[in-house]
Amino acid sequence: MAETIAAVVVTYNRLEKLKKVLDTLVDQTRKPDQIIVVDNASNDGTAEFLESYECSIPFLVLSPSVNTGGAGGFFLGMKAGYESGADYLWIMDDDAYAKPDALGNLERGFVQSNEELGGQVPFACSVVEYIDGNICEMNNPVPTWDWGRLLVKGINAVMVSRCSFVSVLIPRSTVKEFGYPYKEYFIWFDDAEYTSRITRDCPGVQVMDSAMIHDMGDNKGVNFTMIDEKNAWKFAYGIRNEASATINSKGVASYLLFIANMQRQMRRGRVPIMLRARMTKRVLEGAFFNPPLIKPKQ
């Protein structure tokens, strides 16, 4: 019996981009067996569009009454996909467009890599391009020291220890063993924490011929020199979440190094003193922020 894949898309007030995302899912050469959309209380007509949307693939909409953030949305969508019995969850953002063979190549690359590495690969992710065809700076996964191990075996994939949630294929067995992302993170670093957590025993892989196009704003990476009044709310979540993940998985010494690096970058970027104080408060909160791990019941 062929294995089933549930595509999970989390959206908030990006109706026009969401429409393109859904078009690319329906047009896949290897179509997902189910599409799950988590509408995070959008107010731009998304709910009305989804209510009347006709799809050739089994389609489920989850509509929390409040915005649960990306982290909460992925938690809800992955939980629904797992409980539906899907063998794989293919998770992505609402501004990422899959090239036609993205899923087929991702599935094949995962299977090949899993066989070569002994059946423990926790995820496979895609290459993420910006809209101009260049690499998307903020979606580059973290390679392992022996990243080319599969390439020399003729498998078109590299080994990675962490990636973003723009396009990740996660087998059911991974969710059963490691649980879901922390919904309490709300936004930022939920993907980094989760993929780092599930690669403790075996690395994940990036499949080089599976590609997504990320229709985001400026094609820039993210660091603490960039904090300003407009984006400070996001950095506040990200700093708290990364501090929490660091102290709980690596210990106090790594947590203190994280604080020192954050402060150094903010000084170098000449972040205003009031914003620095705000971020310092959040990094200290992170030391005591330890959300519960939720695993499937079966």
N, C-alpha and C positions, 0 to 999 in steps of 0.2 A: 504493500500500500504506500502510495506517495506521501511524503511528509508535507505538512501544512504550514503555511506562513501567514501570520497576521501582521499587517502593516499598522503601525501606531503613529498618528500625527497629533501633535499638541498645538492648538492655535489660540491666538488672542488678538482680535482686531486687525487681522490681515486678510480680509476676505478675498481680494483680487489675487493675492499670492497663493492663498489656499486653493483657489480654483485651479491654478496652474499645477500645484502639487498633486491634486487629485487626478488631473488629466494625465500626468506622467505616470501615476500608479496604474491607472486603467490601461495605459498603452505599453506596459512592460511586456517584453517577449516571454518572460516567465512571470505570470501574473500572481500577485498575492492571493491567497485563498479567502482573506477577509481584510477589510479596511476598518480600522477603529479611529474615529476622530474625537478628541477631547476638546470641546469648546469651553474655554475658561471664562465663561460669563462675558463673552464679547458683546459689544453694543453697537456694532457697525453693520448689522444686517446678516451676520454669519449664521445666527440661529435660524432665521427665516430661510436662508439659502439651503442649509443642511436639511431642514424639515421637508423641503420639496425636491431635494436632489435625487435623481434617479441614477442608479449605479448598476452596472452589469456584474459587479462583484458583491457578495454579501457585505452589508454596510451597517455599522453600528456607531451611533453618536452618544457620547457621554456629556452631560451638561451640568457640571457642578454649579450651585447657586452663587458661588463667589469665585473670584480668580484664585486658583490654587498655585499659580506660578508654574514655570516649566517643570520643576521637580515634582510638584503635586500632580500635574497633568500626566507626566510619564509614569508615576506610580499608579494612577488610576487606569491608564491605558494598558500598561503591562499586566496589571492584575486581571483586567477583563480579558486580555488575550490569553493569558495563562489559564484562566478558569474556563475559557471556551474550548480548551484542549489543544491549542496550537502547538506545533512542534518547535517553531521558531517565532520570535518577535523581531520585527524589522522596525526600528524606531527612528524618528526623524522630526525635524523642525518644520514649521509651516511656511518657510521661505526657502526650502531646499528642493530643487527639481531633479528627479532621477533621470539619467539618460536611459534610453530604451532597454539596454541589456544590463542595467545596474544590478537588479535583483538576481537575475540568472547567473551572472558572473560571480556575484557575492556568495550565492549558495554553493556554486561549484568550487570556488576558492576555499570556502570554509571546509567543505567535505574533504578536499584534497589535503589541506593543511592538517586537519584533524587526524586523518589516517597516518600521515607522516609523523606527527608529534605524539601519537599514542592515545588519541581519543579524549583529550582533556581541554582542548581549545575552548576558552570561555566566550569568545565573540569574534566576529569578523566585521571590519569597517571598510568604508569606501574611501577613495581619493576624493577630496573636496576641492572643487575649482571655484574661483570667483567668476562673476558674470563676464569678465573680459578674457577668460581662458587661462589666467594665471592661477597659481596655487592660492588657496584661501588661507591667509596668514594665521587666523585664529583657530583653524580646525586641523592643524597638523598634529598627528598622534606622536607620542613619545616612543622612539625606537628602543629596542633592547640592545645590549652590547653586541649580540650575535645576530643582528637584524636580518642578515642575508642568508641564514641557514636554509631557508626553503628555496630561495632562488637557485642555489647551486644544485638543487634536486629537480629543477625544471618546473617548479611551482611558482606561478606569478603572484607571489605574496611576500610581504616582509613581516617580521615579528615586532609587536609593539606592546607596551605595558600600560598605555592609557590613550584614550581618544575622546572626542566630543560626541554628542548625541545627534549629529546631523544625519548620519546613516550608519546604523549599527545593527547587525544581525546577531541575535542572542538566542542560543538554544534553550529549550525548556529545562534541561538538566542544570544549567547555570543558575536559573532563577530558583529552582528547587533547592539547590545547595546554598546559594549566597543571599537569597531574598531579593527584595526590591530596592530601588533607590530611596534615599531618605526624603520623604515628602516634605519634611519640615525645613529643608534647605530653601525652599521657595524658588530661588533663581540663583544661578551661577555656582559652579564647582560641583554640582550634583553629578554631572557626567564624569568629571575627573575622579571624584571620590569613588563612584560606583565601579568604573572600569579598572581603577587601581586595586580596589578590593577584590575583584573577581580574577585578577591575574596573579595572585600571590603564589599559586601552584604551577601555573602554566601561562605563557604569554598569549595575548590575542594576536590577530593578524590583520594587516591592511591588504586588501585585494586590489592589485594595481590596475586591473582592467574593469573595475566597478567604479563608476564616477557619478558624482552629484554636482550640481551647480548651486552655489549658495548665493541667493539674491539679497545680500545684506547691505549695510551702508558702506562706509569706507573700508577698504581692504587693509585693515591694520590688525596687528596683534594687540594683546592687552597686557599692560603692566601698571604699576602703581604711580608712575610719573604722570599718568594721563588723567588722574582724578580731578574733576571740576564740579561745579555746582549742578550741572545738568546730569551727570552720570553717577554722582556720589551715592545715590540710593542703591544702585546696582553693586557698586564696589563695597558698600556696607554689608550687603548679604554675602558677597563673595569672600570678603576678608573674614567674616565670622565663620563661614562654612569651611574655608581652607584652614583656619586656625583650629577648628574643631577636629577636622580630619587628621591634621598633623599631630596634634597632641594625643589623640586616641589611637592612632596607628603607629606612630614613630616615637612618641615620648616627649618629655619636657625639653630635652636638649634641642631637638629639631624644632619644636614650637618656639623656643627663644631665638633660634637662628632665623626663623620665619619673621618674627617681629623685627629683628635687626635689619633684615633685608627690606622689609616693607618701609621702615622708617628711612633707610638710606635712599630708597627710590623716591619717596615723597619729597625728601629734601632736594634731591637732584632735579626733580621736576618742578620745584618751587611751588608745591601744592600749598594753598593758603593755610595758615596756622589753625583756623577754626575747623577746616576739613580734616587736617591732620589729627586734631584732638578727637574728632568724631570717629575717625578710623581706628585710632588707638583704643577708644572705648569698645569698639566692636571686636577688635582682636582679643581684648581681655575677656569679653563675653564668651568668645569662642572656647576658652579654656574650660568652661562649665556647661557647654552646649553639646549634649551627647544624645541624639535622638534614638529611639528604640529601633532595633532591627526587626523588620516584619518579613516573615517567610510564608510561602503558600501553606495551606493546611494539609494538602495532599501532595 
